[in-house]
Amino acid sequence: MAYSRLEARDWARANLRGCCGCLLPTFTGDLHGINEQAIRFDVAREKELGMSGALVVAECGTSKEELLDVTRIAVDEAAGGLNVVVHAVLPTLEDNIELVKRSEELGAELVLVSYPLTFYPASEQEVLEYTKTLAESTNLALIVFAMHLWNFRRLHPSHFSPSLIGRMIEEIPNVAVVKNEVGGPGVGGIAEVFQRFHEEVVITDPIESNSPAWALTYGLQWIGSSNYEAYVPWVPRYFELLREDRVDEAMEIYWKLQPVREADAAVVGQALAGTQMVPRYLWKYQGWLNGFNGGPLRAPQMRINDGQMRQLRAGAVAAGLDVTETPDSRFLVGRNPA
């Protein structure tokens, strides 16, 4: 372990740079187990394309033991070249405590705190206590995930109030990062969180298209986690240029990627709005277009259809990405079938 609970913020400030993407576990063709070769392939691809970290996504149908095995494989294949992030989104607090403890033993470096489907707090104090209990079970740095999908709107108009974020920072020493998506539509709430807390912890907005604003105003050092696999290798590159204050060069790349954003908003945005579920199969397809493994996930997932694939492929082609010419029929098989 590279740091203690009380050192988590200093570690995050010193070590979190660049872009943290999403590692979507792949299964064998019969869906009876995970596909280790495919997972290693994707971790290696993340490193090759300049990503600095990857969230081990827990919403692809893995059991707890399979998820831990994916984490073991990811840490081993990353070999220190990526920060491996735990996705604490299992059904109960007890499950998530076990996941985090065992992932820490395996060598994971951060935890993205999510909230179970059955968690229905009556007050912000309950949200604080859940988060604090999870935090006290580990030395790992915590990423507070402040966004609208948790159904906390009844507690504050922002869906996750800046005051609650402030209490977490004050009372939980290993809260080291805030993944900040509060108060949409618009970015007023996100700006408030940056303004209030950027000197205390690492603040990030994972929405790729917003990164120039925060890099230029608050020195944004790390973005994640999100579906940057849809934009590689150009998102890591232009984010690096922003960090180097080479803004004109960065924005030239930024605008080249606009067709990908437009296709993503039309296809992925519509799926998310209709279900309140992140459409992981769409994300996996976007990564497959850019050389990632693709391949099968387990239910429950939203089915991906030909029209969605055509629209996402067209956006990537229009942006000049090095898109595979392999027929879409091979996506669900993957590059390393097992």
Residue frames relative to the residue before (quaternion, step in Angstrom):
aa qw qx qy qz dx dy dz
M 1.0000 0.0000 0.0000 0.0000 0.00 0.00 0.00
A 0.3800 -0.7807 0.4583 0.1899 3.57 -0.66 1.15
Y 0.8045 0.1115 -0.0293 0.5827 3.60 1.18 -0.39
S 0.4335 -0.6604 0.5419 0.2869 3.55 -1.32 0.31
R 0.7164 -0.4272 0.3168 0.4516 3.57 -1.29 0.14
L 0.7059 0.4611 -0.2706 0.4647 3.58 0.94 -0.85
E 0.6794 0.4630 -0.2850 0.4927 3.59 1.25 -0.26
A 0.3954 0.7729 -0.4441 0.2214 3.58 1.30 -0.15
R 0.6805 0.4930 -0.3096 0.4450 3.61 0.87 -0.85
D 0.6474 0.5009 -0.3238 0.4745 3.57 0.95 -0.81
W 0.6331 0.5267 -0.3334 0.4589 3.57 1.01 -0.81
A 0.6688 0.5059 -0.3066 0.4503 3.58 0.87 -0.92
R 0.6519 0.5169 -0.3200 0.4532 3.57 0.89 -0.88
A 0.7238 0.4532 -0.2433 0.4599 3.58 0.96 -0.87
N 0.8099 0.3564 -0.1350 0.4458 3.58 0.99 -0.79
L 0.6574 0.4996 -0.3372 0.4523 3.61 1.08 -0.42
R 0.1618 0.7537 -0.6110 0.1799 3.52 -0.57 1.28
G 0.8013 0.3517 -0.2085 0.4368 3.55 -1.22 0.40
C 0.6877 -0.5030 0.3896 0.3497 3.54 -1.29 -0.58
C 0.1732 -0.7689 0.6107 0.0763 3.55 -0.95 0.98
G 0.1768 -0.8189 0.5423 0.0640 3.54 -0.47 1.22
C 0.5233 -0.6235 0.4892 0.3132 3.55 -1.27 -0.43
L 0.2177 -0.7491 0.6169 0.1045 3.53 -0.83 1.09
L 0.1347 -0.7974 0.5872 0.0348 3.56 -0.50 1.26
P 0.3906 -0.7474 0.4755 0.2503 3.63 -0.33 1.16
T 0.2504 -0.7527 0.5950 0.1295 3.54 -1.14 0.77
F 0.2981 -0.7598 0.5572 0.1529 3.56 -1.09 0.79
T 0.5962 -0.5115 0.4649 0.4085 3.51 -1.34 0.18
G 0.6872 -0.5202 0.3224 0.3915 3.55 -1.24 0.47
D 0.7027 0.4348 -0.2726 0.4928 3.59 1.11 -0.60
L 0.4232 -0.7416 0.4151 0.3140 3.57 1.39 0.03
H 0.4598 0.7036 -0.4350 0.3230 3.60 1.19 0.37
G 0.8101 0.0262 -0.0087 0.5857 3.60 1.21 -0.28
I 0.6066 -0.5416 0.4244 0.3983 3.54 -1.32 0.07
N 0.3964 -0.6994 0.5552 0.2130 3.53 -1.26 0.60
E 0.2718 -0.8131 0.4918 0.1518 3.58 -0.02 1.30
Q 0.6390 0.5338 -0.3418 0.4358 3.60 0.90 -0.81
A 0.6645 0.5004 -0.3007 0.4665 3.59 0.97 -0.87
I 0.6438 0.5188 -0.3237 0.4600 3.59 0.99 -0.81
R 0.6533 0.4964 -0.3135 0.4780 3.58 0.93 -0.85
F 0.6073 0.5595 -0.3409 0.4495 3.58 1.02 -0.78
D 0.6975 0.4722 -0.2774 0.4621 3.59 0.88 -0.94
V 0.6265 0.5172 -0.3489 0.4672 3.61 0.99 -0.72
A 0.6507 0.5072 -0.3118 0.4712 3.58 0.95 -0.87
R 0.6417 0.5221 -0.3202 0.4616 3.58 1.03 -0.78
E 0.5974 0.5511 -0.3567 0.4606 3.62 1.03 -0.73
K 0.6815 0.4832 -0.2865 0.4690 3.58 0.86 -0.96
E 0.6504 0.5416 -0.3139 0.4302 3.57 0.91 -0.95
L 0.7458 0.4238 -0.2117 0.4684 3.59 0.99 -0.85
G 0.6273 -0.6133 0.3163 0.3610 3.58 1.24 0.28
M 0.4073 0.6858 -0.5054 0.3291 3.59 1.15 0.39
S 0.3468 -0.7544 0.5224 0.1943 3.57 -1.13 0.63
G 0.8078 0.0547 -0.0253 0.5863 3.59 1.22 -0.23
A 0.1226 -0.7791 0.6090 0.0836 3.53 -1.34 0.23
L 0.3478 -0.6974 0.5949 0.1969 3.51 -1.06 0.91
V 0.3121 -0.7192 0.5861 0.2045 3.59 -0.87 0.95
V 0.2614 -0.8279 0.4762 0.1392 3.56 0.07 1.33
A 0.2601 -0.8036 0.5273 0.0919 3.55 -0.80 1.13
E 0.6240 0.5535 -0.3248 0.4458 3.60 1.26 0.23
C 0.5133 0.6495 -0.4082 0.3847 3.57 1.08 0.73
G 0.6860 -0.5168 0.2763 0.4313 3.58 1.25 0.26
T 0.4519 0.6830 -0.4617 0.3407 3.60 1.22 0.16
S 0.4380 -0.6056 0.5832 0.3183 3.53 -1.30 0.44
K 0.6874 -0.4581 0.3425 0.4476 3.58 -1.26 0.16
E 0.6774 0.4874 -0.2988 0.4629 3.59 0.90 -0.91
E 0.6370 0.5076 -0.3306 0.4767 3.59 1.01 -0.72
L 0.6344 0.5321 -0.3297 0.4536 3.57 0.98 -0.83
L 0.6504 0.4958 -0.3128 0.4830 3.58 0.99 -0.78
D 0.6313 0.5151 -0.3385 0.4707 3.58 1.05 -0.67
V 0.6142 0.5244 -0.3426 0.4799 3.61 1.03 -0.72
T 0.6398 0.5233 -0.3236 0.4605 3.58 0.97 -0.84
R 0.6344 0.5290 -0.3247 0.4607 3.59 0.95 -0.88
I 0.6685 0.4951 -0.2936 0.4708 3.57 0.90 -0.95
A 0.6665 0.5142 -0.3073 0.4439 3.59 0.89 -0.93
V 0.6532 0.5021 -0.3188 0.4685 3.59 0.91 -0.87
D 0.6658 0.5070 -0.3060 0.4540 3.57 0.92 -0.89
E 0.7060 0.4526 -0.2710 0.4725 3.59 0.85 -0.95
A 0.6207 0.5476 -0.3442 0.4430 3.60 1.07 -0.67
A 0.0682 -0.8576 0.5060 0.0614 3.58 1.13 -0.73
G 0.7404 -0.4110 0.2178 0.4852 3.54 0.97 0.88
G 0.5990 0.6030 -0.3529 0.3913 3.59 1.24 -0.11
L 0.7478 0.2077 -0.1574 0.6106 3.56 1.33 -0.10
N 0.3913 -0.6455 0.5905 0.2853 3.56 -1.21 0.54
V 0.2200 -0.7797 0.5767 0.1055 3.58 -0.68 1.12
V 0.1677 -0.8198 0.5469 0.0267 3.56 -0.64 1.20
V 0.3685 -0.7236 0.5497 0.1960 3.58 -0.93 1.00
H 0.2498 -0.7576 0.5877 0.1354 3.58 -0.98 0.88
A 0.1080 -0.8421 0.5278 0.0258 3.59 0.05 1.30
V 0.3303 0.7473 -0.4903 0.3033 3.55 0.46 1.28
L 0.3092 0.7597 -0.5110 0.2572 3.59 1.13 0.63
P 0.7301 -0.5123 0.2363 0.3857 3.61 -1.19 0.44
T 0.8114 0.1611 -0.0861 0.5552 3.64 1.05 -0.56
L 0.6467 -0.4977 0.4050 0.4125 3.53 -1.30 0.32
E 0.6467 0.5298 -0.3233 0.4433 3.60 0.93 -0.86
D 0.6283 0.5246 -0.3266 0.4726 3.58 1.02 -0.80
N 0.6937 0.4820 -0.2846 0.4533 3.56 0.88 -0.93
I 0.6054 0.5343 -0.3600 0.4673 3.60 1.04 -0.63
E 0.6606 0.4925 -0.3110 0.4736 3.59 0.91 -0.86
L 0.6373 0.5320 -0.3247 0.4532 3.58 0.94 -0.90
V 0.6932 0.4802 -0.2868 0.4546 3.57 0.83 -0.97
K 0.6508 0.5192 -0.3268 0.4473 3.59 0.88 -0.87
R 0.7206 0.4408 -0.2615 0.4669 3.56 0.80 -0.98
S 0.6192 0.5287 -0.3424 0.4689 3.60 1.11 -0.59
E 0.5993 0.5431 -0.3508 0.4721 3.57 1.09 -0.68
E 0.6529 0.5121 -0.3063 0.4666 3.59 0.96 -0.85
L 0.6737 0.4980 -0.2857 0.4653 3.58 1.11 -0.68
G 0.6172 -0.5893 0.3338 0.4005 3.60 1.22 -0.27
A 0.3734 0.7010 -0.5145 0.3233 3.60 1.19 0.32
E 0.3590 -0.7980 0.4650 0.1344 3.56 -1.11 0.69
L 0.7931 0.1147 -0.0724 0.5938 3.61 1.18 -0.39
V 0.2531 -0.7419 0.6001 0.1594 3.54 -1.35 0.32
L 0.2224 -0.7260 0.6356 0.1396 3.54 -0.96 0.95
V 0.2567 -0.7952 0.5350 0.1247 3.57 -0.48 1.23
S 0.0082 0.7687 -0.6384 0.0392 3.54 -0.74 1.13
Y 0.3901 -0.7311 0.5202 0.2068 3.58 -1.25 0.23
P 0.5366 -0.6784 0.3966 0.3074 3.61 -0.81 1.00
L 0.6554 -0.5311 0.3766 0.3829 3.55 -1.25 0.51
T 0.7335 0.4217 -0.2308 0.4805 3.59 1.04 -0.74
F 0.4999 0.6465 -0.4367 0.3761 3.62 1.24 0.08
Y 0.0733 0.8003 -0.5827 0.1210 3.58 -0.49 1.25
P 0.0821 -0.8509 0.5179 0.0335 3.58 0.40 1.22
A 0.3833 -0.7175 0.5397 0.2168 3.54 -1.16 0.73
S 0.7920 0.1381 -0.0676 0.5908 3.58 1.25 -0.26
E 0.6132 -0.5343 0.4275 0.3947 3.54 -1.28 0.32
Q 0.5568 0.6002 -0.3959 0.4161 3.59 1.15 -0.52
E 0.6413 0.5203 -0.3297 0.4575 3.60 1.00 -0.74
V 0.6268 0.5166 -0.3333 0.4787 3.59 1.04 -0.73
L 0.6406 0.5239 -0.3131 0.4660 3.55 0.99 -0.89
E 0.6852 0.4893 -0.2957 0.4513 3.60 0.83 -0.94
Y 0.6108 0.5296 -0.3573 0.4677 3.60 0.99 -0.72
T 0.6940 0.4853 -0.2754 0.4550 3.56 0.80 -1.05
K 0.6555 0.5154 -0.3100 0.4566 3.57 0.96 -0.85
T 0.6480 0.5204 -0.3261 0.4506 3.59 0.93 -0.83
L 0.6477 0.4957 -0.3169 0.4841 3.58 0.98 -0.81
A 0.6631 0.5285 -0.3066 0.4324 3.58 0.91 -0.91
E 0.6835 0.5058 -0.2898 0.4394 3.56 0.97 -0.83
S 0.6105 0.5646 -0.3501 0.4313 3.58 1.25 -0.20
T 0.7898 0.2694 -0.1040 0.5411 3.60 1.24 -0.24
N 0.4325 -0.6490 0.5515 0.2959 3.53 -1.34 0.27
L 0.5036 0.6926 -0.4131 0.3100 3.57 1.22 -0.33
A 0.5403 -0.5928 0.4973 0.3306 3.52 -1.25 0.60
L 0.2749 -0.7682 0.5612 0.1390 3.56 -0.95 0.94
I 0.2243 -0.7050 0.6573 0.1432 3.50 -1.24 0.77
V 0.2562 -0.7443 0.5988 0.1475 3.59 -0.62 1.12
F 0.2038 -0.7937 0.5672 0.0828 3.57 -0.67 1.14
A 0.0267 -0.8350 0.5467 -0.0559 3.55 0.02 1.37
M 0.3586 0.7265 -0.5027 0.3015 3.56 -0.17 1.30
H 0.6961 -0.5594 0.3073 0.3286 3.55 -1.34 0.22
L 0.5793 0.6509 -0.3804 0.3098 3.64 1.07 -0.47
W 0.5984 0.6034 -0.3623 0.3828 3.61 1.19 -0.30
N 0.3980 -0.7274 0.4748 0.2950 3.62 1.23 -0.15
F 0.3771 0.7134 -0.4975 0.3182 3.57 0.91 0.97
R 0.2962 0.7940 -0.4918 0.1998 3.62 1.24 0.23
R 0.6306 0.5516 -0.3453 0.4229 3.62 1.03 -0.68
L 0.6580 0.5192 -0.3003 0.4552 3.59 1.24 -0.44
H 0.7849 -0.0932 0.0855 0.6065 3.59 1.15 -0.59
P 0.5823 -0.6200 0.3897 0.3532 3.65 -0.97 0.75
S 0.6375 0.5463 -0.3276 0.4334 3.61 1.16 -0.52
H 0.4452 -0.6718 0.4341 0.4026 3.58 1.34 -0.42
F 0.7733 -0.0144 0.0053 0.6339 3.62 1.22 -0.39
S 0.2532 -0.8616 0.4102 0.1591 3.52 0.22 1.29
P 0.5686 -0.5878 0.4509 0.3576 3.59 -1.10 0.65
S 0.6191 0.5416 -0.3556 0.4438 3.61 1.05 -0.63
L 0.6310 0.5096 -0.3307 0.4825 3.59 1.04 -0.71
I 0.6159 0.5271 -0.3443 0.4736 3.58 0.99 -0.76
G 0.6518 0.5259 -0.3093 0.4504 3.57 0.95 -0.88
R 0.6490 0.5034 -0.3177 0.4737 3.59 1.00 -0.78
M 0.6308 0.5251 -0.3375 0.4609 3.59 1.01 -0.74
I 0.6528 0.5031 -0.3109 0.4733 3.57 0.95 -0.86
E 0.6825 0.4977 -0.2846 0.4533 3.58 0.95 -0.87
E 0.8075 0.3487 -0.1473 0.4523 3.59 0.85 -0.94
I 0.7416 0.3419 -0.2010 0.5410 3.61 1.20 -0.34
P 0.3015 -0.8255 0.4406 0.1833 3.60 -0.05 1.24
N 0.7271 0.4116 -0.2764 0.4749 3.63 1.05 -0.50
V 0.3792 0.6193 -0.5485 0.4145 3.56 1.15 0.62
A 0.0087 -0.8518 0.5191 -0.0697 3.54 -0.31 1.30
V 0.7778 0.1907 -0.0810 0.5934 3.58 1.23 -0.47
V 0.1285 -0.7411 0.6477 0.1217 3.55 -1.22 0.58
K 0.2074 -0.7337 0.6394 0.0993 3.53 -0.79 1.14
N 0.1346 -0.8913 0.4281 -0.0653 3.41 0.05 1.53
E 0.1840 0.7761 -0.5790 0.1688 3.58 -0.36 1.29
V 0.2930 0.8111 -0.4685 0.1917 3.59 1.06 0.65
G 0.8737 0.3050 -0.1406 0.3521 3.47 -1.42 0.36
G 0.3341 0.7453 -0.5251 0.2391 3.60 1.05 0.47
P 0.5367 -0.1114 -0.8299 -0.1038 1.54 -2.34 0.86
G 0.6682 0.4508 -0.3785 0.4550 3.52 -1.22 0.57
V 0.4296 -0.7168 0.5034 0.2197 3.54 -1.32 0.29
G 0.3181 0.7735 -0.5004 0.2238 3.59 1.19 0.31
G 0.6755 0.4870 -0.2978 0.4668 3.58 0.93 -0.85
I 0.6235 0.5283 -0.3332 0.4702 3.57 1.02 -0.79
A 0.6495 0.5184 -0.3122 0.4604 3.58 0.95 -0.88
E 0.6306 0.5328 -0.3435 0.4478 3.60 0.98 -0.77
V 0.6557 0.5054 -0.3182 0.4619 3.59 0.94 -0.85
F 0.6236 0.5162 -0.3404 0.4783 3.60 0.96 -0.77
Q 0.6921 0.5043 -0.2912 0.4264 3.56 0.76 -1.05
R 0.7285 0.4612 -0.2523 0.4392 3.58 0.88 -0.92
F 0.8555 0.2458 -0.0549 0.4525 3.58 0.87 -0.94
H 0.4628 0.7280 -0.4433 0.2435 3.62 1.18 -0.15
E 0.6527 0.4978 -0.3321 0.4646 3.60 1.16 -0.35
E 0.6696 0.5050 -0.2978 0.4560 3.61 1.23 -0.28
V 0.7934 0.0191 0.0307 0.6076 3.58 0.97 -0.90
V 0.5952 -0.5193 0.4502 0.4164 3.56 -1.33 0.07
I 0.1140 -0.7766 0.6180 0.0444 3.56 -0.77 1.08
T 0.0086 0.7956 -0.6055 0.0187 3.56 -0.91 0.90
D 0.1924 -0.6948 0.6752 0.1562 3.49 -1.36 0.47
P 0.3086 -0.8056 0.4685 0.1908 3.64 -0.36 1.13
I 0.5268 0.6324 -0.4255 0.3760 3.60 1.20 -0.24
E 0.4441 -0.7545 0.4208 0.2376 3.54 -0.31 1.33
S 0.6868 0.5135 -0.2988 0.4187 3.58 0.87 -0.92
N 0.6533 0.5100 -0.3197 0.4593 3.61 1.20 -0.35
S 0.4921 0.7307 -0.4100 0.2364 3.59 1.17 -0.44
P 0.6136 0.5340 -0.3975 0.4245 3.68 0.90 -0.56
A 0.6299 0.5501 -0.3496 0.4224 3.60 0.95 -0.80
W 0.7462 0.4091 -0.2351 0.4696 3.58 0.79 -0.99
A 0.5973 0.5463 -0.3712 0.4550 3.60 1.10 -0.54
L 0.7167 0.4557 -0.2537 0.4630 3.57 0.97 -0.85
T 0.7514 0.3888 -0.2300 0.4810 3.61 1.07 -0.55
Y 0.8246 0.1849 -0.0734 0.5296 3.60 1.00 -0.77
G 0.5114 -0.6791 0.4152 0.3238 3.58 1.19 0.28
L 0.0423 0.8374 -0.5412 0.0638 3.58 1.04 0.78
Q 0.1580 -0.8389 0.5180 0.0541 3.59 -0.60 1.14
W 0.8004 0.1405 -0.0241 0.5823 3.60 1.17 -0.53
I 0.0591 -0.7836 0.6167 0.0455 3.56 -0.93 0.85
G 0.4143 0.6884 -0.5167 0.2958 3.53 -0.95 0.87
S 0.7095 -0.1954 -0.6440 -0.2089 1.31 -2.35 0.65
S 0.1292 0.7802 -0.6069 0.0793 3.54 -1.16 0.63
N 0.7152 -0.4936 0.3345 0.3646 3.50 -1.42 0.01
Y 0.1045 0.8265 -0.5441 0.0996 3.60 0.73 1.01
E 0.4779 0.6619 -0.4352 0.3796 3.58 1.26 -0.18
A 0.5966 0.5707 -0.3548 0.4387 3.59 1.21 -0.41
Y 0.7709 0.3749 -0.1547 0.4912 3.59 1.21 -0.53
V 0.4565 0.7155 -0.4455 0.2850 3.58 1.23 -0.10
P 0.6117 -0.1690 -0.7643 -0.1150 1.46 -2.26 1.20
W 0.4718 0.7581 -0.3881 0.2281 3.56 1.27 -0.07
V 0.6026 0.5447 -0.3883 0.4353 3.63 1.01 -0.51
P 0.6587 0.4726 -0.3445 0.4735 3.67 0.77 -0.78
R 0.6623 0.5175 -0.3184 0.4383 3.59 0.98 -0.80
Y 0.7273 0.4180 -0.2918 0.4595 3.62 0.69 -0.91
F 0.5938 0.5452 -0.3768 0.4563 3.59 1.14 -0.51
E 0.6214 0.5254 -0.3331 0.4763 3.58 1.05 -0.71
L 0.6499 0.5101 -0.3162 0.4663 3.59 0.97 -0.81
L 0.6173 0.5247 -0.3468 0.4726 3.60 1.01 -0.70
R 0.6599 0.5119 -0.3041 0.4582 3.57 0.95 -0.87
E 0.6907 0.4476 -0.2621 0.5039 3.57 1.19 -0.59
D 0.4490 -0.7096 0.4211 0.3427 3.59 1.34 0.09
R 0.4432 0.6353 -0.4854 0.4054 3.56 1.11 0.74
V 0.0535 -0.8905 0.4516 0.0141 3.47 0.80 1.20
D 0.6451 0.5273 -0.3422 0.4343 3.61 0.89 -0.84
E 0.6587 0.4944 -0.3103 0.4749 3.60 0.95 -0.84
A 0.6433 0.5291 -0.3203 0.4512 3.55 0.98 -0.86
M 0.7125 0.4647 -0.2761 0.4474 3.57 0.82 -0.93
E 0.5509 0.5797 -0.4007 0.4471 3.58 1.17 -0.40
I 0.6651 0.4688 -0.2898 0.5039 3.58 1.01 -0.84
Y 0.6004 0.5899 -0.3496 0.4115 3.57 0.98 -0.93
W 0.7310 0.4378 -0.2594 0.4547 3.59 0.76 -0.97
K 0.5653 0.5782 -0.3944 0.4366 3.59 1.14 -0.44
L 0.6952 0.4940 -0.2610 0.4523 3.57 1.11 -0.70
Q 0.4017 0.7554 -0.4572 0.2428 3.59 1.23 -0.09
P 0.6407 0.5190 -0.3640 0.4331 3.68 0.88 -0.65
V 0.6108 0.5283 -0.3580 0.4687 3.60 1.09 -0.61
R 0.6462 0.5234 -0.3185 0.4550 3.59 0.94 -0.88
E 0.6709 0.5057 -0.3053 0.4483 3.56 0.90 -0.92
A 0.6576 0.4862 -0.3094 0.4852 3.59 0.97 -0.80
D 0.6385 0.5291 -0.3211 0.4575 3.56 1.00 -0.82
A 0.6570 0.5075 -0.3132 0.4612 3.59 0.92 -0.88
A 0.6849 0.4960 -0.2894 0.4484 3.57 0.96 -0.85
V 0.7737 0.3619 -0.1824 0.4870 3.59 0.85 -0.95
V 0.7435 0.3878 -0.2228 0.4972 3.57 0.62 -1.14
G 0.6503 0.5322 -0.3191 0.4383 3.58 0.93 -0.87
Q 0.6514 0.5070 -0.3120 0.4704 3.57 0.99 -0.81
A 0.6561 0.5111 -0.3156 0.4568 3.60 0.94 -0.85
L 0.6635 0.5022 -0.3027 0.4647 3.58 0.95 -0.86
A 0.6652 0.5127 -0.3093 0.4460 3.57 0.90 -0.90
G 0.7070 0.4902 -0.2692 0.4328 3.57 1.01 -0.78
T 0.8012 0.3094 -0.1271 0.4962 3.57 1.14 -0.57
Q 0.2800 -0.7513 0.5262 0.2833 3.59 1.18 -0.60
M 0.5725 0.5141 -0.3977 0.4998 3.58 1.21 0.64
V 0.4461 -0.6545 0.5277 0.3069 3.58 -0.95 0.81
P 0.3460 -0.7729 0.4921 0.2020 3.64 -0.61 1.07
R 0.1852 -0.8519 0.4804 0.0962 3.55 0.31 1.29
Y 0.6240 0.5364 -0.3666 0.4342 3.60 1.02 -0.63
L 0.6236 0.5177 -0.3429 0.4749 3.59 1.04 -0.66
W 0.6362 0.5148 -0.3269 0.4727 3.58 0.98 -0.81
K 0.6662 0.5070 -0.3136 0.4481 3.58 0.91 -0.92
Y 0.6258 0.5244 -0.3361 0.4695 3.58 1.05 -0.70
Q 0.6469 0.5157 -0.3297 0.4548 3.60 0.91 -0.84
G 0.6506 0.4945 -0.3191 0.4800 3.58 1.00 -0.73
W 0.6240 0.5480 -0.3337 0.4461 3.59 1.00 -0.84
L 0.6003 0.5582 -0.3587 0.4465 3.61 1.01 -0.72
N 0.7570 0.3695 -0.1779 0.5087 3.57 1.10 -0.76
G 0.7459 -0.4756 0.2198 0.4112 3.56 1.07 0.68
F 0.4976 0.6207 -0.4546 0.4005 3.59 1.22 0.11
N 0.7267 -0.5071 0.2605 0.3834 3.55 -1.25 0.39
G 0.2170 -0.7304 0.6072 0.2254 3.60 0.78 -0.96
G 0.4059 0.7412 -0.4868 0.2213 3.57 -1.14 -0.58
P 0.7087 -0.5319 0.2963 0.3564 3.55 -1.33 0.30
L 0.1648 -0.7122 0.6725 0.1156 3.49 -1.34 0.64
R 0.4708 -0.6477 0.5078 0.3178 3.56 -1.27 0.28
A 0.5665 -0.5479 0.4888 0.3742 3.53 -1.30 0.38
P 0.5919 -0.1380 -0.7837 -0.1281 1.54 -2.31 0.96
Q 0.1009 0.7545 -0.6418 0.0935 3.54 -0.89 1.03
M 0.4919 -0.6117 0.5149 0.3445 3.53 -1.22 0.45
R 0.4869 -0.6649 0.4829 0.2960 3.57 -0.93 0.90
I 0.2820 -0.7300 0.5950 0.1831 3.59 -1.04 0.77
N 0.1672 -0.8175 0.5465 0.0720 3.59 -0.87 0.90
D 0.7149 -0.4822 0.3040 0.4049 3.55 -1.30 0.38
G 0.6418 0.5352 -0.3342 0.4359 3.58 0.97 -0.81
Q 0.6437 0.5099 -0.3206 0.4721 3.58 0.97 -0.81
M 0.6673 0.5001 -0.3108 0.4560 3.57 0.90 -0.90
R 0.6384 0.5242 -0.3381 0.4510 3.60 0.93 -0.80
Q 0.6828 0.4899 -0.2991 0.4520 3.59 0.87 -0.91
L 0.6673 0.4848 -0.3102 0.4727 3.60 0.94 -0.81
R 0.6393 0.5149 -0.3289 0.4669 3.59 0.98 -0.79
A 0.6537 0.5213 -0.3229 0.4433 3.59 0.90 -0.87
G 0.6435 0.5163 -0.3285 0.4599 3.59 0.98 -0.74
A 0.6643 0.4992 -0.3037 0.4660 3.58 0.95 -0.87
V 0.6440 0.5115 -0.3172 0.4723 3.59 1.00 -0.80
A 0.6600 0.5179 -0.3072 0.4491 3.59 0.92 -0.90
A 0.6749 0.4822 -0.2904 0.4771 3.58 1.14 -0.60
G 0.5085 -0.6761 0.4088 0.3424 3.58 1.24 -0.09
L 0.3558 0.7241 -0.5165 0.2869 3.60 1.15 0.45
D 0.5239 -0.6315 0.4765 0.3157 3.55 -1.21 0.55
V 0.0100 -0.8628 0.5034 -0.0446 3.53 0.56 1.26
T 0.5215 -0.6383 0.4702 0.3154 3.57 -1.00 0.83
E 0.3384 -0.7210 0.5670 0.2104 3.54 -1.17 0.67
T 0.3953 0.7182 -0.4752 0.3195 3.57 1.28 0.07
P 0.5223 -0.6503 0.4385 0.3348 3.64 -0.85 0.86
D 0.6009 -0.5982 0.4015 0.3463 3.57 -1.09 0.73
S 0.5429 0.6316 -0.3964 0.3862 3.60 1.18 -0.45
R 0.6673 0.5021 -0.2985 0.4621 3.59 1.20 -0.47
F 0.4651 0.7017 -0.4453 0.3050 3.59 1.20 -0.27
L 0.7266 0.4522 -0.2587 0.4480 3.58 0.78 -0.99
V 0.6032 0.5186 -0.3543 0.4917 3.58 1.30 -0.17
G 0.3166 -0.7765 0.4839 0.2503 3.56 0.96 -0.91
R 0.6085 -0.6011 0.4002 0.3290 3.53 -1.28 0.44
N 0.7688 0.2171 -0.1295 0.5875 3.57 1.22 -0.43
P 0.0419 -0.8473 0.5288 0.0255 3.61 0.52 1.10
A 0.0203 -0.7780 0.6279 -0.0006 3.53 -1.19 0.65
